[in-house]
Amino acid sequence: METVDFLGQLGFGLVLGMGAVGSALGIGAAGRAAAGAWAKEGKQGKNLNFSYIILTGMPLSQTIYAFVLMLLGLSGIAYDVKLLSANSGALLGVSLSCGLAQMLSAWMQGLIGASAVRCISESQGKGLAFLIIAMGIAETVGLFGWVFLLLLLPTAA
């Protein structure tokens, strides 16, 4: 295998790795906020708010998008030597772009989720729909990155 072919294949793995890092950062941010809000609610003798689970889990979807892209790439183009050799640089570039879109959208989604937890905690549960919409806007960046990579994947003629 040529080094250039390896770089094309590496791109598909990087998509998953970057998406997972973003999801972990986002879930960590929202999860810390949720834990703090639950501690406050528990101390006050209130029921713990389940909405925080939704807000904490939302950044996970970017890892799912990245996993699907990796599977599509590794089950197809990555093993078509002729197609891979002709497009390896493009594959690496597009994969990195998509990976960054997944990573940053998941991370920012988690930061929005952390603020959303605080908002719900301090407003007696008001505004969940608006907060999910705000997180969905960040999700859209990851979706666009996903769709763009799918559209740019070379196919055999």
TIRO-2110 file (N, C-alpha, C; in Angstrom, 1 decimal):
// TIRO-2110
0.9, -1.2, 0.0, N, 1, A
0.0, 0.0, 0.0, CA, 1, A
0.9, 1.2, 0.0, C, 1, A
0.5, 2.2, -0.8, N, 2, A
1.3, 3.4, -0.9, CA, 2, A
0.9, 4.3, 0.3, C, 2, A
1.8, 5.2, 0.7, N, 3, A
1.6, 6.1, 1.8, CA, 3, A
0.3, 7.0, 1.5, C, 3, A
0.2, 7.4, 0.2, N, 4, A
-0.9, 8.3, -0.2, CA, 4, A
-2.2, 7.5, 0.0, C, 4, A
-2.3, 6.2, -0.3, N, 5, A
-3.5, 5.5, -0.1, CA, 5, A
-3.8, 5.4, 1.4, C, 5, A
-2.8, 5.2, 2.2, N, 6, A
-3.0, 5.1, 3.7, CA, 6, A
-3.6, 6.4, 4.2, C, 6, A
-3.1, 7.5, 3.7, N, 7, A
-3.7, 8.8, 4.2, CA, 7, A
-5.2, 8.9, 3.8, C, 7, A
-5.6, 8.4, 2.7, N, 8, A
-7.0, 8.4, 2.3, CA, 8, A
-7.8, 7.6, 3.3, C, 8, A
-7.3, 6.4, 3.6, N, 9, A
-8.0, 5.5, 4.5, CA, 9, A
-8.0, 6.1, 6.0, C, 9, A
-6.9, 6.7, 6.3, N, 10, A
-6.7, 7.3, 7.6, CA, 10, A
-7.8, 8.3, 7.9, C, 10, A
-8.2, 9.1, 6.8, N, 11, A
-9.2, 10.1, 7.0, CA, 11, A
-10.5, 9.5, 7.5, C, 11, A
-10.9, 8.3, 7.1, N, 12, A
-12.2, 7.8, 7.6, CA, 12, A
-12.1, 7.4, 9.1, C, 12, A
-10.9, 7.0, 9.6, N, 13, A
-10.8, 6.8, 11.0, CA, 13, A
-10.8, 8.1, 11.8, C, 13, A
-10.2, 9.1, 11.2, N, 14, A
-10.1, 10.4, 11.9, CA, 14, A
-11.5, 11.0, 12.0, C, 14, A
-12.4, 10.8, 11.1, N, 15, A
-13.7, 11.3, 11.2, CA, 15, A
-14.4, 10.8, 12.5, C, 15, A
-14.3, 9.5, 12.7, N, 16, A
-14.8, 8.9, 13.9, CA, 16, A
-14.1, 9.4, 15.2, C, 16, A
-12.8, 9.5, 15.2, N, 17, A
-12.1, 9.9, 16.3, CA, 17, A
-12.4, 11.4, 16.7, C, 17, A
-12.5, 12.2, 15.7, N, 18, A
-12.8, 13.6, 16.0, CA, 18, A
-14.3, 13.8, 16.4, C, 18, A
-15.2, 13.0, 15.8, N, 19, A
-16.6, 13.1, 16.3, CA, 19, A
-16.7, 12.6, 17.7, C, 19, A
-16.0, 11.6, 18.1, N, 20, A
-16.1, 11.0, 19.4, CA, 20, A
-15.5, 12.0, 20.4, C, 20, A
-14.4, 12.6, 20.1, N, 21, A
-13.8, 13.6, 21.0, CA, 21, A
-14.8, 14.8, 21.2, C, 21, A
-15.4, 15.3, 20.2, N, 22, A
-16.4, 16.3, 20.3, CA, 22, A
-17.5, 15.9, 21.2, C, 22, A
-18.0, 14.7, 21.0, N, 23, A
-19.1, 14.2, 21.8, CA, 23, A
-18.7, 14.1, 23.2, C, 23, A
-17.5, 13.6, 23.5, N, 24, A
-17.1, 13.4, 24.9, CA, 24, A
-17.0, 14.8, 25.6, C, 24, A
-16.4, 15.8, 24.8, N, 25, A
-16.3, 17.1, 25.4, CA, 25, A
-17.7, 17.7, 25.7, C, 25, A
-18.6, 17.6, 24.7, N, 26, A
-19.9, 18.1, 24.9, CA, 26, A
-20.7, 17.4, 26.0, C, 26, A
-20.6, 16.1, 26.1, N, 27, A
-21.3, 15.4, 27.1, CA, 27, A
-20.7, 15.7, 28.5, C, 27, A
-19.4, 15.9, 28.5, N, 28, A
-18.7, 16.2, 29.8, CA, 28, A
-19.2, 17.6, 30.3, C, 28, A
-19.3, 18.5, 29.4, N, 29, A
-19.7, 19.9, 29.8, CA, 29, A
-21.2, 19.9, 30.3, C, 29, A
-22.1, 19.3, 29.5, N, 30, A
-23.5, 19.2, 29.9, CA, 30, A
-23.7, 18.3, 31.2, C, 30, A
-22.9, 17.2, 31.2, N, 31, A
-23.0, 16.3, 32.4, CA, 31, A
-22.6, 17.0, 33.7, C, 31, A
-21.5, 17.8, 33.6, N, 32, A
-21.1, 18.4, 34.9, CA, 32, A
-22.2, 19.4, 35.3, C, 32, A
-22.8, 20.1, 34.4, N, 33, A
-23.8, 21.1, 34.8, CA, 33, A
-25.0, 20.3, 35.3, C, 33, A
-25.4, 19.2, 34.7, N, 34, A
-26.5, 18.4, 35.2, CA, 34, A
-26.2, 17.9, 36.6, C, 34, A
-25.0, 17.4, 36.8, N, 35, A
-24.7, 16.9, 38.2, CA, 35, A
-24.8, 18.0, 39.2, C, 35, A
-24.4, 19.2, 38.9, N, 36, A
-24.5, 20.3, 39.8, CA, 36, A
-26.0, 20.6, 40.1, C, 36, A
-26.8, 20.6, 39.0, N, 37, A
-28.2, 20.9, 39.2, CA, 37, A
-28.9, 19.8, 40.0, C, 37, A
-28.6, 18.6, 39.8, N, 38, A
-29.2, 17.5, 40.5, CA, 38, A
-28.8, 17.6, 42.0, C, 38, A
-27.5, 17.9, 42.3, N, 39, A
-27.1, 18.1, 43.7, CA, 39, A
-27.9, 19.2, 44.4, C, 39, A
-28.1, 20.3, 43.7, N, 40, A
-28.9, 21.4, 44.2, CA, 40, A
-30.4, 20.9, 44.5, C, 40, A
-31.0, 20.2, 43.5, N, 41, A
-32.3, 19.8, 43.6, CA, 41, A
-32.5, 18.7, 44.7, C, 41, A
-31.5, 17.8, 44.8, N, 42, A
-31.5, 16.8, 45.9, CA, 42, A
-31.4, 17.5, 47.3, C, 42, A
-30.6, 18.4, 47.4, N, 43, A
-30.4, 19.1, 48.7, CA, 43, A
-31.7, 19.9, 49.1, C, 43, A
-32.4, 20.3, 48.1, N, 44, A
-33.7, 21.1, 48.4, CA, 44, A
-34.8, 20.1, 48.5, C, 44, A
-34.6, 18.8, 48.4, N, 45, A
-35.7, 17.8, 48.5, CA, 45, A
-36.6, 17.7, 47.3, C, 45, A
-36.2, 18.2, 46.2, N, 46, A
-37.0, 18.2, 45.0, CA, 46, A
-36.7, 16.9, 44.2, C, 46, A
-37.6, 16.5, 43.3, N, 47, A
-37.4, 15.4, 42.4, CA, 47, A
-36.3, 15.9, 41.4, C, 47, A
-35.5, 14.9, 41.0, N, 48, A
-34.4, 15.2, 40.1, CA, 48, A
-35.0, 15.3, 38.7, C, 48, A
-34.6, 16.4, 37.9, N, 49, A
-35.2, 16.7, 36.7, CA, 49, A
-34.6, 15.8, 35.6, C, 49, A
-35.5, 15.0, 34.9, N, 50, A
-35.0, 14.1, 33.8, CA, 50, A
-34.6, 14.9, 32.6, C, 50, A
-35.0, 16.1, 32.4, N, 51, A
-34.7, 16.9, 31.2, CA, 51, A
-33.2, 17.0, 31.0, C, 51, A
-32.4, 17.0, 32.1, N, 52, A
-31.0, 17.1, 32.0, CA, 52, A
-30.4, 16.0, 31.3, C, 52, A
-31.0, 14.8, 31.3, N, 53, A
-30.5, 13.6, 30.6, CA, 53, A
-30.5, 13.9, 29.1, C, 53, A
-31.6, 14.5, 28.7, N, 54, A
-31.8, 14.8, 27.2, CA, 54, A
-30.7, 15.8, 26.8, C, 54, A
-30.5, 16.8, 27.6, N, 55, A
-29.6, 17.8, 27.2, CA, 55, A
-28.1, 17.3, 27.3, C, 55, A
-27.9, 16.4, 28.2, N, 56, A
-26.5, 15.8, 28.3, CA, 56, A
-26.2, 14.9, 27.1, C, 56, A
-27.2, 14.1, 26.7, N, 57, A
-27.0, 13.1, 25.7, CA, 57, A
-27.0, 13.6, 24.2, C, 57, A
-27.5, 14.8, 24.0, N, 58, A
-27.6, 15.3, 22.6, CA, 58, A
-26.3, 15.3, 21.8, C, 58, A
-25.2, 15.7, 22.4, N, 59, A
-23.9, 15.7, 21.7, CA, 59, A
-23.5, 14.3, 21.2, C, 59, A
-24.1, 13.3, 21.6, N, 60, A
-23.7, 11.9, 21.2, CA, 60, A
-24.0, 11.7, 19.7, C, 60, A
-24.9, 12.3, 19.2, N, 61, A
-25.3, 12.1, 17.8, CA, 61, A
-24.2, 12.3, 16.8, C, 61, A
-23.3, 13.2, 17.0, N, 62, A
-22.2, 13.5, 16.1, CA, 62, A
-21.3, 12.2, 16.0, C, 62, A
-21.1, 11.5, 17.1, N, 63, A
-20.3, 10.3, 17.0, CA, 63, A
-21.0, 9.2, 16.1, C, 63, A
-22.4, 9.2, 16.2, N, 64, A
-23.1, 8.3, 15.3, CA, 64, A
-23.0, 8.7, 13.9, C, 64, A
-23.1, 10.0, 13.6, N, 65, A
-22.9, 10.4, 12.2, CA, 65, A
-21.5, 10.0, 11.7, C, 65, A
-20.5, 10.3, 12.5, N, 66, A
-19.1, 9.9, 12.1, CA, 66, A
-18.9, 8.4, 11.9, C, 66, A
-19.5, 7.7, 12.8, N, 67, A
-19.4, 6.2, 12.7, CA, 67, A
-20.0, 5.7, 11.4, C, 67, A
-21.2, 6.3, 11.0, N, 68, A
-21.8, 5.9, 9.7, CA, 68, A
-20.9, 6.2, 8.5, C, 68, A
-20.3, 7.4, 8.6, N, 69, A
-19.4, 7.8, 7.5, CA, 69, A
-18.2, 6.9, 7.4, C, 69, A
-17.6, 6.6, 8.6, N, 70, A
-16.4, 5.7, 8.6, CA, 70, A
-16.8, 4.3, 8.0, C, 70, A
-18.0, 3.8, 8.4, N, 71, A
-18.4, 2.5, 7.8, CA, 71, A
-18.6, 2.6, 6.3, C, 71, A
-19.2, 3.7, 5.8, N, 72, A
-19.4, 3.8, 4.4, CA, 72, A
-18.1, 3.9, 3.7, C, 72, A
-17.1, 4.6, 4.2, N, 73, A
-15.8, 4.7, 3.6, CA, 73, A
-15.0, 3.5, 3.6, C, 73, A
-15.0, 2.9, 4.8, N, 74, A
-14.2, 1.7, 4.9, CA, 74, A
-14.8, 0.4, 4.3, C, 74, A
-16.1, 0.5, 4.0, N, 75, A
-16.7, -0.7, 3.4, CA, 75, A
-16.7, -0.5, 1.8, C, 75, A
-16.3, 0.6, 1.4, N, 76, A
-16.4, 0.9, -0.1, CA, 76, A
-15.1, 1.4, -0.7, C, 76, A
-15.0, 2.7, -0.7, N, 77, A
-13.8, 3.3, -1.4, CA, 77, A
-12.5, 3.0, -0.8, C, 77, A
-12.4, 2.7, 0.4, N, 78, A
-11.1, 2.5, 1.1, CA, 78, A
-10.4, 1.2, 0.5, C, 78, A
-11.2, 0.3, -0.1, N, 79, A
-10.7, -0.9, -0.6, CA, 79, A
-10.7, -1.0, -2.1, C, 79, A
-11.1, 0.1, -2.7, N, 80, A
-11.0, 0.2, -4.2, CA, 80, A
-9.7, 0.9, -4.5, C, 80, A
-8.7, 0.2, -4.8, N, 81, A
-7.3, 0.7, -4.9, CA, 81, A
-7.2, 1.8, -5.9, C, 81, A
-7.8, 1.6, -7.0, N, 82, A
-7.7, 2.6, -8.1, CA, 82, A
-8.4, 3.9, -7.7, C, 82, A
-9.6, 3.8, -7.2, N, 83, A
-10.4, 5.0, -6.7, CA, 83, A
-9.7, 5.6, -5.6, C, 83, A
-9.2, 4.9, -4.6, N, 84, A
-8.5, 5.4, -3.4, CA, 84, A
-7.2, 6.2, -3.9, C, 84, A
-6.4, 5.6, -4.7, N, 85, A
-5.2, 6.2, -5.2, CA, 85, A
-5.5, 7.6, -5.9, C, 85, A
-6.5, 7.6, -6.7, N, 86, A
-6.8, 8.8, -7.4, CA, 86, A
-7.4, 9.9, -6.5, C, 86, A
-8.0, 9.5, -5.4, N, 87, A
-8.7, 10.5, -4.5, CA, 87, A
-8.2, 10.6, -3.1, C, 87, A
-7.1, 10.0, -2.8, N, 88, A
-6.7, 9.9, -1.3, CA, 88, A
-6.5, 11.3, -0.7, C, 88, A
-5.9, 12.2, -1.4, N, 89, A
-5.7, 13.6, -0.8, CA, 89, A
-7.0, 14.2, -0.5, C, 89, A
-7.9, 14.1, -1.5, N, 90, A
-9.3, 14.7, -1.3, CA, 90, A
-10.0, 14.0, -0.2, C, 90, A
-9.9, 12.7, -0.1, N, 91, A
-10.5, 12.0, 1.0, CA, 91, A
-10.0, 12.4, 2.3, C, 91, A
-8.7, 12.6, 2.5, N, 92, A
-8.2, 13.0, 3.7, CA, 92, A
-8.7, 14.4, 4.1, C, 92, A
-8.7, 15.3, 3.1, N, 93, A
-9.1, 16.7, 3.4, CA, 93, A
-10.6, 16.8, 3.7, C, 93, A
-11.4, 16.1, 3.0, N, 94, A
-12.8, 16.1, 3.2, CA, 94, A
-13.1, 15.4, 4.6, C, 94, A
-12.4, 14.3, 4.9, N, 95, A
-12.6, 13.6, 6.1, CA, 95, A
-12.3, 14.5, 7.3, C, 95, A
-11.1, 15.2, 7.2, N, 96, A
-10.8, 16.2, 8.3, CA, 96, A
-11.8, 17.3, 8.4, C, 96, A
-12.3, 17.8, 7.3, N, 97, A
-13.3, 18.9, 7.4, CA, 97, A
-14.5, 18.3, 8.1, C, 97, A
-15.0, 17.2, 7.7, N, 98, A
-16.2, 16.6, 8.3, CA, 98, A
-15.9, 16.3, 9.8, C, 98, A
-14.7, 15.7, 10.1, N, 99, A
-14.4, 15.5, 11.5, CA, 99, A
-14.4, 16.7, 12.4, C, 99, A
-13.9, 17.8, 11.8, N, 100, A
-13.9, 19.1, 12.6, CA, 100, A
-15.3, 19.5, 12.8, C, 100, A
-16.2, 19.4, 11.7, N, 101, A
-17.6, 19.8, 11.9, CA, 101, A
-18.3, 19.0, 13.0, C, 101, A
-18.0, 17.7, 13.0, N, 102, A
-18.6, 16.8, 14.0, CA, 102, A
-18.1, 17.2, 15.4, C, 102, A
-16.8, 17.4, 15.5, N, 103, A
-16.1, 17.6, 16.8, CA, 103, A
-16.6, 19.0, 17.4, C, 103, A
-16.5, 20.0, 16.6, N, 104, A
-16.9, 21.3, 17.1, CA, 104, A
-18.4, 21.5, 17.4, C, 104, A
-19.2, 20.9, 16.5, N, 105, A
-20.6, 21.0, 16.7, CA, 105, A
-21.1, 20.3, 18.0, C, 105, A
-20.5, 19.1, 18.2, N, 106, A
-20.8, 18.4, 19.4, CA, 106, A
-20.3, 19.1, 20.7, C, 106, A
-19.1, 19.6, 20.6, N, 107, A
-18.6, 20.4, 21.8, CA, 107, A
-19.4, 21.6, 22.1, C, 107, A
-19.7, 22.4, 21.1, N, 108, A
-20.6, 23.6, 21.3, CA, 108, A
-22.0, 23.2, 21.7, C, 108, A
-22.5, 22.1, 21.2, N, 109, A
-23.8, 21.7, 21.6, CA, 109, A
-23.8, 21.3, 23.1, C, 109, A
-22.7, 20.7, 23.6, N, 110, A
-22.6, 20.4, 25.0, CA, 110, A
-22.5, 21.7, 25.8, C, 110, A
-21.8, 22.7, 25.3, N, 111, A
-21.7, 23.9, 26.1, CA, 111, A
-23.1, 24.6, 26.2, C, 111, A
-23.8, 24.6, 25.1, N, 112, A
-25.2, 25.1, 25.1, CA, 112, A
-26.0, 24.3, 26.1, C, 112, A
-25.8, 23.0, 26.0, N, 113, A
-26.6, 22.1, 26.9, CA, 113, A
-26.3, 22.4, 28.4, C, 113, A
-25.0, 22.7, 28.7, N, 114, A
-24.6, 23.1, 30.1, CA, 114, A
-25.4, 24.4, 30.5, C, 114, A
-25.4, 25.3, 29.6, N, 115, A
-26.2, 26.6, 29.9, CA, 115, A
-27.7, 26.3, 30.0, C, 115, A
-28.1, 25.4, 29.2, N, 116, A
-29.5, 25.0, 29.2, CA, 116, A
-29.9, 24.3, 30.6, C, 116, A
-29.1, 23.5, 31.1, N, 117, A
-29.3, 22.9, 32.4, CA, 117, A
-29.5, 24.0, 33.5, C, 117, A
-28.6, 24.9, 33.4, N, 118, A
-28.6, 26.0, 34.4, CA, 118, A
-29.9, 26.8, 34.2, C, 118, A
-30.3, 27.1, 33.0, N, 119, A
-31.5, 27.8, 32.7, CA, 119, A
-32.8, 27.1, 33.3, C, 119, A
-32.8, 25.8, 33.0, N, 120, A
-34.0, 25.0, 33.5, CA, 120, A
-34.0, 24.9, 35.0, C, 120, A
-32.8, 24.8, 35.6, N, 121, A
-32.7, 24.7, 37.0, CA, 121, A
-33.1, 26.0, 37.7, C, 121, A
-32.8, 27.1, 37.1, N, 122, A
-33.1, 28.4, 37.7, CA, 122, A
-34.5, 28.9, 37.4, C, 122, A
-35.1, 28.3, 36.4, N, 123, A
-36.4, 28.8, 35.9, CA, 123, A
-37.6, 27.9, 36.2, C, 123, A
-37.3, 26.9, 37.1, N, 124, A
-38.3, 25.9, 37.5, CA, 124, A
-38.8, 25.1, 36.3, C, 124, A
-37.9, 24.8, 35.4, N, 125, A
-38.2, 23.9, 34.3, CA, 125, A
-38.7, 24.6, 33.0, C, 125, A
-38.7, 25.9, 33.0, N, 126, A
-39.3, 26.6, 31.8, CA, 126, A
-38.2, 26.7, 30.7, C, 126, A
-38.7, 26.6, 29.4, N, 127, A
-37.9, 26.8, 28.3, CA, 127, A
-37.2, 25.7, 27.6, C, 127, A
-37.6, 24.4, 28.0, N, 128, A
-36.9, 23.3, 27.4, CA, 128, A
-37.0, 23.2, 25.9, C, 128, A
-38.1, 23.5, 25.3, N, 129, A
-38.2, 23.5, 23.9, CA, 129, A
-37.3, 24.4, 23.2, C, 129, A
-37.2, 25.7, 23.7, N, 130, A
-36.3, 26.7, 23.1, CA, 130, A
-34.8, 26.2, 23.3, C, 130, A
-34.5, 25.6, 24.4, N, 131, A
-33.1, 25.2, 24.6, CA, 131, A
-32.8, 24.0, 23.7, C, 131, A
-33.7, 23.1, 23.5, N, 132, A
-33.4, 22.0, 22.5, CA, 132, A
-33.3, 22.6, 21.1, C, 132, A
-34.0, 23.6, 20.8, N, 133, A
-33.9, 24.2, 19.4, CA, 133, A
-32.5, 24.8, 19.3, C, 133, A
-32.0, 25.5, 20.3, N, 134, A
-30.7, 26.1, 20.3, CA, 134, A
-29.6, 25.1, 20.1, C, 134, A
-29.8, 24.0, 20.8, N, 135, A
-28.8, 22.9, 20.7, CA, 135, A
-28.9, 22.2, 19.3, C, 135, A
-30.2, 22.2, 18.7, N, 136, A
-30.4, 21.7, 17.4, CA, 136, A
-29.7, 22.5, 16.3, C, 136, A
-29.6, 23.8, 16.6, N, 137, A
-28.9, 24.7, 15.6, CA, 137, A
-27.4, 24.3, 15.5, C, 137, A
-26.8, 24.0, 16.7, N, 138, A
-25.4, 23.5, 16.7, CA, 138, A
-25.3, 22.1, 16.0, C, 138, A
-26.3, 21.3, 16.2, N, 139, A
-26.4, 20.0, 15.6, CA, 139, A
-26.3, 20.1, 14.1, C, 139, A
-27.0, 21.1, 13.6, N, 140, A
-27.1, 21.3, 12.1, CA, 140, A
-25.7, 21.4, 11.5, C, 140, A
-24.7, 22.0, 12.2, N, 141, A
-23.4, 22.1, 11.6, CA, 141, A
-22.8, 20.7, 11.4, C, 141, A
-23.0, 19.8, 12.4, N, 142, A
-22.6, 18.5, 12.2, CA, 142, A
-23.3, 17.8, 11.1, C, 142, A
-24.6, 18.0, 11.0, N, 143, A
-25.4, 17.4, 9.9, CA, 143, A
-24.9, 17.9, 8.5, C, 143, A
-24.6, 19.2, 8.4, N, 144, A
-24.1, 19.7, 7.1, CA, 144, A
-22.7, 19.1, 6.8, C, 144, A
-21.9, 18.9, 7.8, N, 145, A
-20.6, 18.3, 7.5, CA, 145, A
-20.8, 16.9, 7.1, C, 145, A
-21.7, 16.2, 7.6, N, 146, A
-22.0, 14.8, 7.3, CA, 146, A
-22.5, 14.7, 5.8, C, 146, A
-23.5, 15.5, 5.5, N, 147, A
-24.1, 15.5, 4.2, CA, 147, A
-23.1, 15.9, 3.1, C, 147, A
-22.2, 16.9, 3.4, N, 148, A
-21.2, 17.3, 2.4, CA, 148, A
-20.2, 16.2, 2.1, C, 148, A
-19.8, 15.5, 3.2, N, 149, A
-18.9, 14.4, 2.9, CA, 149, A
-19.6, 13.3, 2.1, C, 149, A
-20.8, 13.0, 2.4, N, 150, A
-21.5, 12.0, 1.6, CA, 150, A
-21.6, 12.4, 0.2, C, 150, A
-21.9, 13.7, -0.1, N, 151, A
-22.0, 14.2, -1.5, CA, 151, A
-20.6, 14.2, -2.2, C, 151, A
-19.5, 14.3, -1.4, N, 152, A
-18.2, 14.4, -2.1, CA, 152, A
-17.5, 13.1, -2.2, C, 152, A
-18.0, 12.0, -1.6, N, 153, A
-17.3, 10.8, -1.7, CA, 153, A
-17.3, 10.3, -3.1, C, 153, A
-16.1, 10.0, -3.6, N, 154, A
-16.0, 9.6, -5.0, CA, 154, A
-16.6, 8.2, -5.1, C, 154, A
-17.2, 7.9, -6.3, N, 155, A
-17.8, 6.6, -6.5, CA, 155, A
-17.2, 6.0, -7.8, C, 155, A
-17.2, 4.7, -7.9, N, 156, A
-16.6, 4.0, -9.1, CA, 156, A
-17.5, 4.4, -10.3, C, 156, A
-16.9, 4.6, -11.4, N, 157, A
-17.7, 5.0, -12.6, CA, 157, A
-18.3, 3.8, -13.2, C, 157, A
END
